Amino acid sequence: MLMKFIAFLRLCHFHLAALAKGHLDDPDAVLAVIENKKVIDASLTAANMGIHPGMSIMLAKRRCPNLLWVDYNSDKCTDLYDRVWRVFAYMTPLVEPTKMHEGYLDLSGCIPRDQTIEGLMRNAAWRLRFEFGICLEWGCGHDKWIATLACGENRGISPEEEAGFLRTAPVITLGLPEEICAKLRRYGIRTVVALLSTPQSFLQSHLQLPANALLPYLQRGNSKVRSLFPPPILEVTEDIDGEGTESVVRAIDVIAQNAAKLLKQHFQLCRHLNVTLTTRVQRITEEIKLAKTTDSAVVIARILDDTLRAKNFRDLRQIKLTLWNLIPAPQHQGELWQSRMDAETRADSLEKARQQLDQKFGHQTIQTVSQYAVQVLPRFAQLIYARRGLYLP
């Protein structure tokens, strides 16, 4: 049986803050990287003072008044992290970046016989450190949940070691909001095992948490690592039939809707657009860099409309839209579990309705397709044609 190894990686932004503040060689510098008024990375000295990713900048300044910070600029890091992720793409084809600096690897069957998971990741960390100046934090486990919790341990957690690891893993590794972690620490709940063993009634009465507030953070899923690197390139083409402004406006609306649908299907956000405009006599391609990543049809339609107004084309025959430099859309684990919980709720509602109809009418009136197929015998003609390799509807 193939042993499953899923690793969760976090590429540290600390070197960017150190370069910006001129403290790259100072090991005692108290530095942090800020994005949307929240800490996304901190130096070792700042971490020892209680500053960790996810904390608000106001709370970080209260804990450490002499904190130095720099705003995170993704435009300066796009090419750098693209080269970094290509290092891991040589190790395994299953690379799923969840953010520009975080992601999953599925190393099942990709570890050489003469190496271990620790040795393989240690060599990758050394390469990132010397070639790009980036520190690597990672953790490996049997699924995504345990790999995320183990990030920063820089080792693989086998199924036999999971129980002992969860006894010491702090609740902050679950990704809980800071206010919930503060409430848990107030009642002495500091580890994942302590949280798992706490009754739900206690959490509702003492912490005023809803019944399913912590469920998405504690349940383990069996989701696979998706191949999202290198990011795909999506193309949408729309021909313009007829002349006049109405035909062009209709084509812009259709191509924007199709582009947004493709982005949502692939769980991607777009950063660059290439608009190719074809007329009777010429073809021009315009490259557009978006100020903010988007998957909105309204934004794409507005960009196309502005481009056409600037070019003032006549006799336009075709619009081709190329979406590239895509990044994965942020999907919190809670959203994935919420969709599963909604499906289970619908199944429970269907089962209750089926039982009520059964009690009222004395027979089952709602059946699934599989149940109906078992009860209804196939036609004689279907059996005859099936023996010949043919199938009837």
N, C-alpha and C positions, 0 to 999 in steps of 0.2 A: 504494500500500500504506500502511495506517495505521501510523504510528510508535507503538510501545508505550512508554508512560511509567508506571512504577510507582514511587511515592515511599514511603519509610519515614520516619515522623515520631517524634520523641521530645520530649515536653513536659517541660520541666525542673521539678523540685520545689524548686529552690534558693530560690525566693521564699518558699515556706512555711517553710523553715528560718530564713531571714533575718527573717521577721516574728516567728517564735516567739522568736528570740534577740535581737531588737532591733538587728540589724546590716544592715538593708535598704540603707542608704546607704553602707556601708563596703565599698569594692571589695577591700580586702585581708583581709576576714574569711575565716577557715579554717573552713568549714561543710560539713556533710554530712547527708544524709537517710538514715535507717536503717529497714530493713524486714526482719524475721526475722533480725536480727543480721548483715545484709549492707548494704553501701552501694548505694543506688539512684540517688543524685545527689550532686554535690559542686560547690562553688564553683570558680572559675577558679584561685584561689590554692591550694586543696586539690588540684586536678588537677595543677598544676605540681609538687606535692610527691609525686606518684605515687599519689594516691588516685583510684580510678576505680570505676564501677558494677560490682557483682559481688564486690568485695573484702569480706572479713570485717571486722567492727568491731575485732577484736583486732589484725589485721595493720595496719589503718588507724591505730590508736592507737600502734602501734610505730613506724610511719613518721613520724607527726606527733603528738607528745605533747600539743600545745596544740590539738588538734582539738576543735571544738564540733559537737555533733550533736543531732538531734531525731528522735523516732520518727515514722514516717509513719502518719497516720490517714486511712484512706480515706473514713470517714464525712464528714469535713470537706471532702473534695474532690469528692464525687459530683456535686453540682449544678454546681460550677464546670467540671469537665471535660465534663459533659453539654452545657453551653453552648459550650464550646470545640469539641467535635466537630461541633456543628451548623454552625459556620463552614465546616468542610471539606465537610459534607454539601451545602452550597449549590454547591460547586465541582464535585463528582462524586457520582453515586449509589452508587459502589462504595467504601465506607468500611469497612474491616475493623480494628477495634481488637483488638489482641492482649492488651493490658493497658489499664488505665485511662489511662496516659500514653504508650502506644506503639501504633502501628498502621500500616496500609498504605492508600494511596490509588492507584486506577487512574485516571490522568489522560489516558488515551488518548482522543483526540477531544474533550477538554474544555478545551483551551487555546485562547483566542481568537487570531485571526490576527494581531492587532496586539501580542501579548505573547509572551514566552518563558516557559519553565518556571521560570527563575531569577526573572524579574520577578513572576510570579504568586505564587510561594512567598514572595518578599520582601515583597509587600504583605500576605500573610496573617500573616507574622511580625511586621510592624509593628502590625497590628491586634491580635494577641494580646498584644503588649507593652504597648500603650497602654490597651486595654480591660480586660484581665484581669491584667496584670503577669506574664505567663508568657513565658519564653524558648523559642524553637523551634529544634530541631536537625533537619535533614532531609537526605536524600540520595535521588537518583533514578537509576534504571537500567532496563535492559531486562527484568529479572525481579526477584523478591523477594530473591534471594541478593545480587546486586550492589547493590541499593538498601539492604539492611541494612548492608553493608560501607561504603557511602558516607555513612551517617548521620553528621552532624557536618561533612561537607564543604560542605554548603549549596550544592550544584550538581548538575547532571545529568551522569551518566557515559554517553556515547554508546558504541555497540559498538566504534568505532575507538579510543576512549580507555581501554577496559577493561584492555588489556595493560599500558599505562604506569601506570594507577592501581594495579593489583595488585602492581606492583614496589615500591611505596612503602607500601601498606596494611599496618599492623602486624597480627600474628596475634591480638592481643587483640580486634580487631573481629569475629573469627569467633565470639565467644561461648564460647571454650574455658575450662575451669576454670583458676583461678589457678595451681594446682600444675603443670599441663601447660605453661602459658605460661612459667613459671619454668624448667622443664627445657629448653624449646626455646631460650630466651634463653641458657642456659648453653652450648649448643652452637652459638651464633651464628645460629640460625634466628629471624629477627625479622620477616620479611615473609611475606605470603601466597604469593608466587611462590617464595620460598625453601623454604617448607613443601611446596608442590606438587612441587618438583623434588627433594625429599629421598627417597631410596629407602625403601620400606616396611620392608625388612630392617634398615636403620639405626635406624628408630624402634622396632622391636621389640627389637633387641639392646641399644641404648644407653639408651632411655627406658622400656623394659619396658611398652610400650603394646600392647594386643591388636591383632589384624590389622585389625579394622573400627572401631577406637575413633574415628579422625578422619574416617572416610568420611562420616558424616552432616553434618559441618561443611563439607566441601569439595565435595560434589556439588551440582550445580545442578538444581533442579527446574523444572517448567513449571506450577506451581500458580497458579491465578487468584486474584484478589482477590475475596473474598466480601462481599456486602452484609450487614453486621451492625449498621449504625447507621442510624436509631434502633433500639435493641434490640427484638426482638419480644416480644409478650405471648402466653403459652401458657395455655390453659384446658383443664381436665379436669372432667368431670361424671360422677357416678355416682348412679343411682337406687337407693333402698333398698326392696327387695321384702320385705314381711313386717315383723313386729315382734319385738322382743327384742334382747338384747345381741349375739347371734351374727351377726345380719344387719348391724348397725352395724360390728362388727369386720371382717367380710368386706368391706364397702364401703370402709372405711378402707384395708385392705390393697390392694384393687384400684386405688383412686384414687392411692395412693402409688406403686405399681409403674408405672402409666401415666404419672404425672408425671415420674418418674425416667427412664423410657424416652424421653419427649419431650425432656427436657433433654439427654440423651446424643446423641440424633439431631441436635439443633441445635447441639451443642458449646457449651452454655451452662451457667452457674452461676446459681443463684437467690439473691436478696438479700431479696425481699419476697414475702409470701403474702397473698392475700385469700381467706378462707374464707367462703363463703356457705352458710348452713344454712337449709333450707326445711322447715317443718312444715306441718301442716294449716291453721294459723291465722296464721302469721307467717313472715317471712323476715328474717334478720339477717346482716350482713356484718361480719366481724372482720378487721382488718388486723394482720398480724404481721411484724415486722422481725427477721430472723435475725441472730444474733450473728456467724455465719460463713457465707460462701457455700457452697452445697451442691448436689449433684445426687443425693443418696443417698435411696433409698426408705425406709430405716430412719429417717432423721432426719425426713422429711416425715410418716411414719406416726406418729411420736412426737408431733410438733407437733399433728397433727389429734386424736390421742387426748387430749392435755392440754387442747385447746380444748373438746372435747365434755364432758370431765369438769368443766371450770370452768362451762360453761353449763348442764349438767344438763338437756338437752333430752329431751322425750318426743314420741312419734309423729313421729320424724324421717323425712322422705320423700326428701330429695335433699341431696347434698353437691356443691358446686361449688368448685373450686380454681383460682384465677387466679395464675399465676406472672408477676411483672413485676420491673422493675429488674434485668434479666438482664445478665450480663457474660460475654464469651467465656471458655470454659475454656482454661487455658494448655496449648498444644500445642507442645512443643519440636520444632524441625525434625528432630531425631534420631528422634522417634517416628514422624513421617510417613515418613521414609526407611526406618525399621525395618520398617514394614508392607510397603513396596515390596520390601525385601530378603527378607522372609519369603515373599512371593508368588513371587519369582524362585527361591528355594530350593525351594519346592513344585514349580514348573515343572521345575526341574532333576531333582528326584527322580522325577517322572513320566516324564521323558524317559529316564532311566536304566532304570527299570522296563520301559518300552516296548522298549528295545533288548535287554534281557535276555530278554524273552518272544519277541522276534523271532528271536534267536539259538537259543532252545530249541525253538520250535515251527515256525519257518520262515515265519511270516506275522505281520502286525501284529494284535494282539488288543485294544489300547487305542487308541481313537480319540476325538478331540474331536467336538463336534456339527457344526462347520463342515466337518471332513474327511468325516464320514459323509454330510452333505448333498451334497457334491460327488460322492461315489462312487455314492450311491443315486439312480437316475433317478426323476423324478416319475411318478406314476400318470397314465394316459391321461385319466382323468376330471378330474384337476387341470388338465391343459392345456386341456381343453375349457371348463371353467368359468372359467379365467383369462382366456380371450379374451372372455368376457362380463362381465368385471369382478368375478366372484365367486371366492372362494378356499375351498378345502377344507382341513381340518387334515391 
